[in-house]
Amino acid sequence: MKKPLVSVVIPNYNHGKYLRERIDSVLAQSFQDFEVIILDDKSTDDSLSIVNEYKDNPHVAHVIVNEQNTGNPFIQWEHGISLAQGEYIWIAESDDVAEPQLLESLITPLQATPKAVVAFCHSQMIDSEGKPMQLTWHPHGSSGETIVYDSKRFIKKKMLAHDTIYNASMVVFKKSVFSLIPSNYKEFRYCGDWLFWTYVCMHGSVIEVCQQLNHFRQHDNKVTNRSLTNGGMWRDAAGISRIFITLFHLNTLQQRCIRGRCTKRFNKQKGEYSSAILSEFPDIYGGTTIDIILYEIGKMFGFLKS
């Protein structure tokens, strides 16, 4: 049989409330050359009964139910990618929803740009009931244009100080790149995707489709929400920042800009864990007022871009 062009990996854990809407939004894509791989990490809700409704769908190539919970979403990512037959991978998180043209809008420029390894769109934030939220990662809006970045420019401009590719559901990437990236992103349970996407972007051009084609759901049961209360996100972000400083040979000014940004954010959201984290990562969160000022100046003059 002809291999599909795209493999859609749907990793699920206790998202039965959203799972049917998620799978339906994948199956309803205008671009239909894809297989679906559904992975369940031993859910305790009604997820399995919902998954069974789709097991005979011709697009569904695999339904894998773990006997034990892995406790790590990236292990599920790897499992799905190992089963994938497609040239491209779409990790469609089980609590998100896609517009019907998402795949077509990302695959078309990817195929037209031989050096490109990843394409991503913008996301509309939605609440637990699917209603649009005012919260946005794109305060200047979505222009509708398609932008192609070379690898170095994109990483320096869009990934060093923050994670522009902030949700797996908004991304399609070449499967062949996966075998080329280090596996240490799995060590960062809360922010490992930031490191994962940066590694992917190191291997070719990056395409940004400035349209809100993904619906990124915000709810109380998200791993990212738990990471803010236990300090896990801050530890992960600091560890990844240290990796970036070494990996990209950042100079002293760039390091101070990174420290300024991290310190500014850390000071705004301190919790009971703050003292321990500050003592562990003084080089990341112990910045001075001058570091913060340098970061603000750096945003205008591009200190992090070269």
HUMO-V990803 format. One record per residue. N is the residue number from 1. RES is the residue in one small letter. SS is DSSP state (H for helix, E for strand, - for the rest). D_LAST is the distance of its C-alpha to the last C-alpha in Angstrom with 1 decimal. Layout:
BEGIN
n: [N/N]
res: [RES/RES]
ss: [SS/SS]
d_last: [D_LAST/D_LAST]
END
This chain:
BEGIN
n: [1/2/3/4/5/6/7/8/9/10/11/12/13/14/15/16/17/18/19/20/21/22/23/24/25/26/27/28/29/30/31/32/33/34/35/36/37/38/39/40/41/42/43/44/45/46/47/48/49/50/51/52/53/54/55/56/57/58/59/60/61/62/63/64/65/66/67/68/69/70/71/72/73/74/75/76/77/78/79/80/81/82/83/84/85/86/87/88/89/90/91/92/93/94/95/96/97/98/99/100/101/102/103/104/105/106/107/108/109/110/111/112/113/114/115/116/117/118/119/120/121/122/123/124/125/126/127/128/129/130/131/132/133/134/135/136/137/138/139/140/141/142/143/144/145/146/147/148/149/150/151/152/153/154/155/156/157/158/159/160/161/162/163/164/165/166/167/168/169/170/171/172/173/174/175/176/177/178/179/180/181/182/183/184/185/186/187/188/189/190/191/192/193/194/195/196/197/198/199/200/201/202/203/204/205/206/207/208/209/210/211/212/213/214/215/216/217/218/219/220/221/222/223/224/225/226/227/228/229/230/231/232/233/234/235/236/237/238/239/240/241/242/243/244/245/246/247/248/249/250/251/252/253/254/255/256/257/258/259/260/261/262/263/264/265/266/267/268/269/270/271/272/273/274/275/276/277/278/279/280/281/282/283/284/285/286/287/288/289/290/291/292/293/294/295/296/297/298/299/300/301/302/303/304/305/306]
res: [m/k/k/p/l/v/s/v/v/i/p/n/y/n/h/g/k/y/l/r/e/r/i/d/s/v/l/a/q/s/f/q/d/f/e/v/i/i/l/d/d/k/s/t/d/d/s/l/s/i/v/n/e/y/k/d/n/p/h/v/a/h/v/i/v/n/e/q/n/t/g/n/p/f/i/q/w/e/h/g/i/s/l/a/q/g/e/y/i/w/i/a/e/s/d/d/v/a/e/p/q/l/l/e/s/l/i/t/p/l/q/a/t/p/k/a/v/v/a/f/c/h/s/q/m/i/d/s/e/g/k/p/m/q/l/t/w/h/p/h/g/s/s/g/e/t/i/v/y/d/s/k/r/f/i/k/k/k/m/l/a/h/d/t/i/y/n/a/s/m/v/v/f/k/k/s/v/f/s/l/i/p/s/n/y/k/e/f/r/y/c/g/d/w/l/f/w/t/y/v/c/m/h/g/s/v/i/e/v/c/q/q/l/n/h/f/r/q/h/d/n/k/v/t/n/r/s/l/t/n/g/g/m/w/r/d/a/a/g/i/s/r/i/f/i/t/l/f/h/l/n/t/l/q/q/r/c/i/r/g/r/c/t/k/r/f/n/k/q/k/g/e/y/s/s/a/i/l/s/e/f/p/d/i/y/g/g/t/t/i/d/i/i/l/y/e/i/g/k/m/f/g/f/l/k/s]
ss: [-/-/-/-/-/E/E/E/E/E/E/E/-/-/-/H/H/H/H/H/H/H/H/H/H/H/H/-/-/-/-/-/-/E/E/E/E/E/E/E/-/-/-/-/-/-/H/H/H/H/H/H/-/-/-/-/-/-/-/E/E/E/E/E/E/-/-/-/-/-/-/-/H/H/H/H/H/H/H/H/H/H/H/-/-/-/-/E/E/E/E/-/-/-/-/-/E/E/-/-/-/H/H/H/H/H/H/H/H/H/H/H/-/-/-/E/E/E/E/E/E/E/E/E/E/E/-/-/-/-/-/E/-/-/-/-/-/-/-/-/-/-/-/-/-/E/E/E/E/-/H/H/H/H/H/H/H/H/H/-/-/-/-/-/-/-/-/H/H/H/E/E/E/E/H/H/H/H/-/-/-/-/-/H/H/H/H/-/-/-/-/H/H/H/H/H/H/H/H/H/H/-/-/-/E/E/E/E/E/E/E/E/E/E/E/E/E/-/-/-/-/-/H/H/H/H/H/H/H/H/-/H/H/H/H/H/H/H/H/H/H/H/H/H/H/H/H/-/-/-/-/H/H/H/H/H/H/H/H/H/H/H/H/H/H/H/H/H/-/-/-/-/-/H/H/H/H/H/H/H/-/H/H/H/H/-/-/-/H/H/H/H/H/H/H/H/H/H/H/H/H/-/-/-/-/-]
d_last: [46.9/43.8/40.7/38.9/35.5/34.2/35.1/35.1/35.1/36.7/36.5/39.0/40.4/42.9/41.6/45.0/44.9/42.0/42.4/44.8/42.7/39.6/41.4/43.1/39.8/38.6/41.9/41.9/38.7/39.2/37.6/40.2/39.2/38.3/39.8/39.8/39.6/40.8/40.3/42.2/41.4/45.1/45.2/48.1/48.4/49.7/46.7/48.7/51.4/48.8/47.1/50.5/51.0/48.3/49.0/51.0/48.7/47.9/44.1/44.3/43.9/43.8/44.9/44.1/45.5/44.6/47.5/45.4/42.5/39.3/37.7/34.2/32.9/30.6/33.7/35.0/31.9/32.3/36.0/35.6/33.1/35.4/38.2/36.2/37.4/35.0/32.0/30.0/30.1/30.4/30.8/32.9/33.4/37.1/36.9/34.8/36.1/34.8/35.6/37.6/35.0/32.0/32.3/33.1/30.2/27.7/29.5/30.0/26.4/25.6/28.5/27.6/24.1/24.7/21.1/20.8/21.5/21.5/22.5/22.9/24.8/25.1/27.8/30.7/31.6/35.3/37.7/40.1/42.5/40.0/39.9/36.7/35.0/33.2/30.4/27.3/23.7/23.3/24.5/23.8/25.9/25.7/25.8/27.2/24.7/23.0/19.3/17.8/14.1/12.8/12.2/8.5/7.8/10.6/9.9/6.6/8.5/12.0/12.7/11.1/13.0/15.8/17.5/17.5/19.9/22.4/25.6/26.7/29.2/26.8/25.3/26.5/25.0/26.2/28.5/27.7/24.2/26.0/27.4/24.1/22.5/23.5/26.1/25.1/24.1/27.9/28.0/26.4/29.2/27.8/24.0/24.0/23.2/19.7/19.2/21.3/19.4/16.0/17.7/19.2/16.1/14.8/17.7/17.3/16.7/17.1/19.6/20.1/23.7/24.0/27.5/29.2/30.8/30.8/32.8/31.3/34.3/34.3/37.3/38.6/38.6/34.9/33.3/30.4/33.1/34.7/31.5/31.2/34.8/34.6/31.1/29.9/26.9/25.7/26.3/24.5/21.4/21.3/21.8/19.0/16.5/17.7/17.1/13.5/12.9/14.7/13.7/9.9/10.5/8.9/9.7/12.6/11.1/9.1/12.4/14.4/12.8/13.6/17.0/17.6/17.3/19.4/21.9/22.4/23.3/25.3/27.4/28.3/29.7/31.3/34.2/36.8/34.3/31.9/33.2/33.1/29.5/28.4/30.2/28.6/25.0/24.9/21.3/20.2/22.9/24.2/21.8/23.2/23.4/20.8/18.3/19.2/19.0/15.5/14.5/16.4/14.8/11.3/12.5/13.5/10.8/7.7/6.8/5.9/3.8/0.0]
END
